[in-house]
C-alpha cells in the first residue's frame, strides 16, 4: 500500500472515530468536527460540540460539563460563535489553512475564528481537562491561543482574569444577553488594576458593583463574596500582568465555577450530585447597598438601617427634597468649610487645625490613592494636603487617601476597614459644647429633683391621657371597626433576620407597590413580607386601609395576614407563605395584596 493510500486510510479512520462520538480530545489540521459530533477531554470532565440554548433553535459551538447530561445555561462554560449563531445543523469546527481554529456554516462562511496573526500551519486544537481549549503549533507544541484568555460568563479553576500590562489585553467576563441568547449582554466583570486592585462588575461600561481594595488575602469590601468553602482568591503580581485566579479549593468540592448571570449577579456555584442541580454558595449584590454609589457623594449606606442612606457626620443633603423622597444620588455636601479652605479663601484668619472622624468597619470609597507610608505618616500627609478629605491605613495595603468625593462608602456590621474623615474642628467643638451643656443640665436637674418630682409626675399623667386619647382617635372612617393593637406587630430587626437582610435570593416578586420577600421566623414559620416602596405613593392612611381590608377578609383561597411593621419610613405587611396552594388561590390572594 502506498504512502498516500495509508494517509487517506488514517484520515478516514480519524473521521470515523469523531463521527462515532469517541472520547477524542484533539482535532488535528486534517480533521474537522461536524454537528452533532463532539470531543471529550482526556479526563472526561468537559465536552465540546454544537448545542442549542433552551427555547432557541440557534446552534453554537460550546464547551460544557460532560457529567451533566442536559446542556443548560448553567452547564455551558464557553461559547465560540456567540455573536453569529448557526441557523441549522451544518456547523463545522476545523483548522483553517492559515492555522486558525474556525467555525464554518454550510456555505463555508467563517462565523468565528481564533484570529491569531502568528498562527502556524499544521496546528492542532486540544480540549484540556481544565475546560481550556488550546491551539498549539505542530512542531514546537507552543500554545498560540487558548479559550481561557477569551472567557464568556464563567471563571473555571486555574483561569486567570485581569489585565496583561505587556499586551494591554483585558481578560474579563461578559454576561449572556439572556438564558436563551449567548450573545454579549450588558454586564462585564473583571479586575481594575489602577492604584489598588479591585474586582468590579460593570453595567454598560459603568461601575455596578465593586469588591473594595485587595489587602493581600481578600477583597476588603466584598462581604457577601467571602466564603468558607475555599481559601479565597489569589492575586498575582508580575512584570507582565496583574491577575487574580480562583482555583485553590478544598478537596472534595466537585464541580465549581464563578458565573456572571444575565442580570449582573456574580455567583459561585457548586454542583450537587444528589440533587443534580447547582447550589449557590457565593453571591454578589446581596442587598441595596451593594449597588455602586447608592447614596451618592459623602453618603454612607447601611443595609440594616431605615432609610439605608445617611450623610456622613459633618455633611448634609445636597438636595434636601430629593433626599427626603429616597433619591440619594445627588449625595451630600460639607456643612462647615475646612480650616485650610477658609485660610486659602482669606475669609478667616488662622484657627484650629482640622480634625479626623474615625468610621469603623466600612467598605472604603472608590478612587483611593496609594502610597507606601506608615500610619502616622499617612495621617500627617493627609493633614498637610488641603485637598485630602480622608485617609485609611491597612497593614496589608498601606496608606490610602482620597482627594475628591467619597463614593460608594458602605457600613458593615463586622469586617471592613477603618477610615478617617477630615472635618472642621468646629464640628467637634459643637459636640463638646453640647457635652458641657448636657453636664450642666444634669447637675441642675439633680439639684432640682426634690422640688420638681411632683410636677413631673403630674405632667407624665397628663401626657399618658393625651396619648391614649390620640390612639382612640387614630382610625379613620374606614377603620372604625379595627382595633390595631390586636394585630401583631413585627420589628424591622426581626424581619431583617427572617429574610437575611432582605436578600435578593429571597425575593418573590416586585412591582410598583414594592417588593415581596420570603422569610422564616425564629419559630420556623415561613412568611411572605411585602415591603412597600417609598416611591409607591401609598401613605399611612392607605396602608392602614389595606390592613383593615385584608384583616377582615378571611377565605381559604386568600393569604392570611399575620401582622405588620411600621418603623421609621418602612411600612410592611407580613403574610403566611403559601407555597403549595393552587395557582388561582395565589393569584387571587396577590391581587388583594397589590391593590
Secondary structure, 3 states (H helix, E strand, C coil): CCHHHHHHHHHHHHHHHHHCCCCCCEEECCCEEECCCEEECCCCCEEEEEECCCCCCCEEEEEEECCCCCCCCCCEEEECCCCCCECCCCCEEEECCCCCEEEECCCCCEEEECCCCCCCCCCEEEECCCCCEEEECCCCCCEEEEHHHCCCCEECCCCEEEEECCCCEEECEEEEEECCEEEEEEEEEEEECCCCCEEEEEECCEEEEEEEEECCCCECCCHHHCCCCECCCEEEECCCEEEEECCCECCCCCCEEEEECCCCCEEEEEEECCCCEEEEEEECCCCHHHCCCCCCCCEEECCCCCCCEEECCCEEECCHHHHHCCCCCCCEEECCCCHHHHHHCCCCCCCCCCEEEEEEEEECCCCCEEECCCHHHHHHHHHHCCCCCEEEEECCCEEEEECCCCCCEEECCCCCEEEEEEECHHHHHHHHHHHHHHHHHHHHHHHHHHHHHHHHHHHHHHHHHHHHHHHHCCCCCCCCCCCHHHCCECCHHHHHHHCCCCCHHHEEEEECCEEEEEEECCCCCEEEEEEECCCCCCCHHHHHHHHHHHHHCCCCCCCCEEEEEEECCEEEEEEECCCCCCHHHHHHHHHHHCC
